[in-house]
Amino acid sequence: MIAALLNVALRVGIWMLLTQDPRTLNVLIGLAVALLLPIQDHRALPLHDLVVALGHVLAAIPQAFQQAVQLLGRRRLREGSSLVSGHGRRNDLLMFLEVFTITLTPFSICLSMEPSGRRYHVHTLTPERRAP
């Protein structure tokens, strides 16, 4: 029961992050969407792994704001790609949170996953340093 409530709360929270609209009607729509989506069996998901993944999402929020300010400064950006380690294909929710954490910041987006499910291919932007 607690896992189902956490699942619905997480879905509503993601809805609120995506829509950025705290009005009552929008919250009710998000709650309806969260309840209509199928709920998976989370017995195989350790609570510790979920808490760690949510911690990574919360830690990425200040980084996203910092990168947004850097974008406003119109600095030159260098494109690149990298491989970011993941936790493997243990659980769809954990994989979603990993991809969400990568994509939350304006300077990176997840392109694909290796077939093994251990690493993500990430497109990155890096601010170029100004010459003195």
C-alpha positions as CSV (number, residue, x, y, z in Angstrom):
1,M,0.0,0.0,0.0
2,I,2.8,2.4,0.9
3,A,4.6,1.6,-2.4
4,A,1.4,2.4,-4.4
5,L,1.0,5.7,-2.6
6,L,4.7,6.6,-3.2
7,N,4.2,5.7,-6.9
8,V,1.2,7.9,-7.2
9,A,3.0,10.8,-5.4
10,L,6.0,10.4,-7.6
11,R,3.9,10.5,-10.7
12,V,2.0,13.6,-9.5
13,G,5.3,15.2,-8.6
14,I,6.7,14.6,-12.1
15,W,3.5,15.9,-13.6
16,M,3.9,19.1,-11.5
17,L,7.5,19.5,-12.6
18,L,6.5,19.1,-16.3
19,T,3.5,21.4,-16.3
20,Q,4.7,24.0,-13.8
21,D,1.0,24.8,-13.0
22,P,0.1,24.6,-9.3
23,R,-3.6,25.3,-9.8
24,T,-6.2,22.9,-8.4
25,L,-7.5,21.7,-11.7
26,N,-4.0,20.8,-13.0
27,V,-3.2,18.9,-9.8
28,L,-6.5,17.0,-10.2
29,I,-5.6,16.2,-13.8
30,G,-2.2,15.0,-12.7
31,L,-3.7,12.8,-10.0
32,A,-6.2,11.3,-12.5
33,V,-3.3,10.6,-14.9
34,A,-1.3,9.0,-12.1
35,L,-4.2,6.8,-11.1
36,L,-5.1,5.8,-14.7
37,L,-1.5,4.7,-15.6
38,P,-0.9,1.0,-14.8
39,I,0.9,0.4,-11.5
40,Q,3.7,-2.1,-11.6
41,D,4.5,-4.6,-9.0
42,H,7.4,-3.0,-7.0
43,R,8.3,-6.0,-4.8
44,A,11.6,-6.3,-6.6
45,L,12.5,-2.6,-6.0
46,P,14.5,-2.1,-2.8
47,L,13.4,1.1,-1.1
48,H,17.0,2.1,-0.6
49,D,17.6,2.2,-4.4
50,L,14.5,4.3,-4.9
51,V,15.6,6.8,-2.2
52,V,19.1,7.1,-3.7
53,A,17.6,7.7,-7.2
54,L,15.3,10.4,-5.9
55,G,18.3,11.9,-4.1
56,H,20.1,12.1,-7.4
57,V,17.1,13.9,-9.0
58,L,16.9,16.4,-6.2
59,A,20.7,17.0,-6.4
60,A,20.4,17.7,-10.2
61,I,17.8,20.5,-9.7
62,P,20.3,23.1,-8.5
63,Q,22.7,22.0,-11.3
64,A,19.9,22.6,-13.8
65,F,19.3,26.1,-12.6
66,Q,23.1,26.8,-12.7
67,Q,23.3,25.6,-16.3
68,A,20.2,27.6,-17.3
69,V,21.9,30.8,-16.0
70,Q,25.0,29.9,-18.0
71,L,22.8,29.6,-21.1
72,L,21.4,33.0,-20.4
73,G,25.0,34.4,-20.4
74,R,25.2,33.2,-24.0
75,R,28.6,31.6,-23.6
76,R,29.9,29.5,-26.5
77,L,29.1,25.8,-26.1
78,R,31.1,22.8,-27.2
79,E,29.2,19.7,-28.2
80,G,30.3,16.3,-27.1
81,S,29.1,12.9,-26.1
82,S,29.9,10.6,-23.2
83,L,28.9,7.4,-21.6
84,V,27.3,7.6,-18.2
85,S,27.1,4.6,-15.9
86,G,23.6,3.3,-14.9
87,H,22.5,0.7,-12.5
88,G,21.4,-1.7,-15.3
89,R,18.0,-3.0,-16.2
90,R,16.9,-3.8,-12.7
91,N,13.7,-1.8,-12.7
92,D,11.8,0.5,-15.1
93,L,11.2,3.1,-12.5
94,L,14.9,3.3,-11.6
95,M,15.8,3.5,-15.3
96,F,13.3,6.3,-15.8
97,L,14.7,8.3,-12.9
98,E,18.3,7.8,-14.2
99,V,17.3,9.2,-17.6
100,F,15.2,11.9,-16.0
101,T,18.2,13.0,-14.0
102,I,20.4,13.1,-17.0
103,T,17.9,15.0,-19.2
104,L,16.8,17.5,-16.4
105,T,19.9,19.6,-16.9
106,P,20.0,21.8,-20.0
107,F,23.5,20.7,-21.0
108,S,22.8,17.0,-21.4
109,I,20.3,14.7,-22.9
110,C,20.1,10.9,-22.9
111,L,20.3,9.5,-26.5
112,S,20.2,5.8,-26.0
113,M,21.2,2.9,-23.7
114,E,23.7,0.2,-24.4
115,P,22.2,-3.2,-25.0
116,S,23.6,-4.4,-21.7
117,G,21.7,-1.6,-19.9
118,R,24.7,-0.6,-17.9
119,R,25.6,2.7,-19.6
120,Y,23.7,5.6,-21.3
121,H,24.9,7.5,-24.4
122,V,24.6,11.2,-23.5
123,H,24.9,14.2,-25.7
124,T,26.5,17.0,-23.7
125,L,27.2,20.7,-24.1
126,T,30.2,22.2,-22.3
127,P,30.8,26.0,-21.9
128,E,34.0,27.0,-23.6
129,R,36.4,28.9,-21.4
130,R,37.1,32.4,-22.4
131,A,40.6,33.3,-23.3
132,P,42.2,35.9,-21.0
